[in-house]
Amino acid sequence: MALKPVAEYDENGHHFDVQIDEDSKVHVAVDGAKASKGYYLGGEVRFPKGITIDGKFKMSLALACDAELQAALAAN
């Protein structure tokens, strides 16, 4: 599975690495941890298996690279 880089950025003391795959799934790695896979819906990424940030389990996350993510998905 080939991943296409979308953006890397720092926010709220965390490093985010965002990529997409050929099926348009969004892969988000926080602080170098294993990436969680999700789907972009309505301005946020929803994670069927969740993502953990600061020990808190989240099912969805709005990303600071929304414009870049939309452009990458449109080009996919």
Phi and psi in degrees as GROMACS dihedral restraints (atoms count N, CA, C in turn):
[ dihedral_restraints ]
;  ai    aj    ak    al  type     phi  dphi    fc
    3     4     5     6     1   -89.3    20    10
    4     5     6     7     1   131.1    20    10
    6     7     8     9     1  -105.2    20    10
    7     8     9    10     1   140.2    20    10
    9    10    11    12     1  -106.4    20    10
   10    11    12    13     1   126.6    20    10
   12    13    14    15     1   -66.0    20    10
   13    14    15    16     1   139.4    20    10
   15    16    17    18     1  -110.1    20    10
   16    17    18    19     1   -54.7    20    10
   18    19    20    21     1  -165.0    20    10
   19    20    21    22     1   153.9    20    10
   21    22    23    24     1  -129.1    20    10
   22    23    24    25     1   133.6    20    10
   24    25    26    27     1  -157.7    20    10
   25    26    27    28     1   163.8    20    10
   27    28    29    30     1  -111.0    20    10
   28    29    30    31     1   136.8    20    10
   30    31    32    33     1  -154.9    20    10
   31    32    33    34     1   133.4    20    10
   33    34    35    36     1    53.1    20    10
   34    35    36    37     1    38.8    20    10
   36    37    38    39     1    77.6    20    10
   37    38    39    40     1    12.9    20    10
   39    40    41    42     1  -125.5    20    10
   40    41    42    43     1   152.2    20    10
   42    43    44    45     1  -104.7    20    10
   43    44    45    46     1   125.1    20    10
   45    46    47    48     1  -109.6    20    10
   46    47    48    49     1   133.7    20    10
   48    49    50    51     1  -122.7    20    10
   49    50    51    52     1   114.6    20    10
   51    52    53    54     1  -114.1    20    10
   52    53    54    55     1   130.1    20    10
   54    55    56    57     1  -140.3    20    10
   55    56    57    58     1   163.2    20    10
   57    58    59    60     1  -127.2    20    10
   58    59    60    61     1   156.2    20    10
   60    61    62    63     1  -108.4    20    10
   61    62    63    64     1  -179.4    20    10
   63    64    65    66     1   -66.9    20    10
   64    65    66    67     1   -16.5    20    10
   66    67    68    69     1   -94.4    20    10
   67    68    69    70     1     9.5    20    10
   69    70    71    72     1    68.0    20    10
   70    71    72    73     1    19.7    20    10
   72    73    74    75     1   -76.9    20    10
   73    74    75    76     1   143.6    20    10
   75    76    77    78     1   -98.2    20    10
   76    77    78    79     1   130.3    20    10
   78    79    80    81     1  -110.6    20    10
   79    80    81    82     1   121.2    20    10
   81    82    83    84     1  -121.9    20    10
   82    83    84    85     1   119.5    20    10
   84    85    86    87     1  -108.5    20    10
   85    86    87    88     1   132.3    20    10
   87    88    89    90     1  -114.3    20    10
   88    89    90    91     1   124.9    20    10
   90    91    92    93     1    55.5    20    10
   91    92    93    94     1    36.4    20    10
   93    94    95    96     1    79.6    20    10
   94    95    96    97     1     2.6    20    10
   96    97    98    99     1   -73.5    20    10
   97    98    99   100     1   167.7    20    10
   99   100   101   102     1   -58.4    20    10
  100   101   102   103     1   138.8    20    10
  102   103   104   105     1   -69.6    20    10
  103   104   105   106     1   140.1    20    10
  105   106   107   108     1   -95.5    20    10
  106   107   108   109     1   142.4    20    10
  108   109   110   111     1  -101.7    20    10
  109   110   111   112     1   138.4    20    10
  111   112   113   114     1  -151.3    20    10
  112   113   114   115     1  -175.0    20    10
  114   115   116   117     1  -124.1    20    10
  115   116   117   118     1   137.5    20    10
  117   118   119   120     1   -81.8    20    10
  118   119   120   121     1   119.6    20    10
  120   121   122   123     1  -141.4    20    10
  121   122   123   124     1   120.0    20    10
  123   124   125   126     1    54.7    20    10
  124   125   126   127     1    44.1    20    10
  126   127   128   129     1    89.9    20    10
  127   128   129   130     1     0.3    20    10
  129   130   131   132     1  -144.0    20    10
  130   131   132   133     1   163.3    20    10
  132   133   134   135     1   -99.4    20    10
  133   134   135   136     1   130.2    20    10
  135   136   137   138     1  -107.3    20    10
  136   137   138   139     1   129.9    20    10
  138   139   140   141     1  -108.7    20    10
  139   140   141   142     1   110.8    20    10
  141   142   143   144     1   -57.4    20    10
  142   143   144   145     1   -33.9    20    10
  144   145   146   147     1  -105.5    20    10
  145   146   147   148     1     6.4    20    10
  147   148   149   150     1    80.2    20    10
  148   149   150   151     1   169.9    20    10
  150   151   152   153     1  -140.6    20    10
  151   152   153   154     1   142.7    20    10
  153   154   155   156     1  -110.0    20    10
  154   155   156   157     1   126.2    20    10
  156   157   158   159     1  -133.2    20    10
  157   158   159   160     1   125.9    20    10
  159   160   161   162     1    55.6    20    10
  160   161   162   163     1    35.3    20    10
  162   163   164   165     1    75.8    20    10
  163   164   165   166     1     4.0    20    10
  165   166   167   168     1  -105.8    20    10
  166   167   168   169     1   131.7    20    10
  168   169   170   171     1   -86.2    20    10
  169   170   171   172     1   125.5    20    10
  171   172   173   174     1  -125.0    20    10
  172   173   174   175     1   144.1    20    10
  174   175   176   177     1   -97.1    20    10
  175   176   177   178     1   -16.8    20    10
  177   178   179   180     1  -147.9    20    10
  178   179   180   181     1   159.3    20    10
  180   181   182   183     1  -154.6    20    10
  181   182   183   184     1   129.2    20    10
  183   184   185   186     1   -86.7    20    10
  184   185   186   187     1   132.0    20    10
  186   187   188   189     1  -105.0    20    10
  187   188   189   190     1   148.1    20    10
  189   190   191   192     1   -71.3    20    10
  190   191   192   193     1   -11.7    20    10
  192   193   194   195     1  -105.0    20    10
  193   194   195   196     1    37.8    20    10
  195   196   197   198     1   -56.6    20    10
  196   197   198   199     1   -45.4    20    10
  198   199   200   201     1   -63.3    20    10
  199   200   201   202     1   -43.0    20    10
  201   202   203   204     1   -64.9    20    10
  202   203   204   205     1   -39.0    20    10
  204   205   206   207     1   -65.4    20    10
  205   206   207   208     1   -43.7    20    10
  207   208   209   210     1   -61.8    20    10
  208   209   210   211     1   -42.5    20    10
  210   211   212   213     1   -64.9    20    10
  211   212   213   214     1   -42.1    20    10
  213   214   215   216     1   -65.4    20    10
  214   215   216   217     1   -39.7    20    10
  216   217   218   219     1   -68.5    20    10
  217   218   219   220     1   -37.9    20    10
  219   220   221   222     1   -65.9    20    10
  220   221   222   223     1   -33.3    20    10
  222   223   224   225     1   -83.7    20    10
  223   224   225   226     1   -10.3    20    10
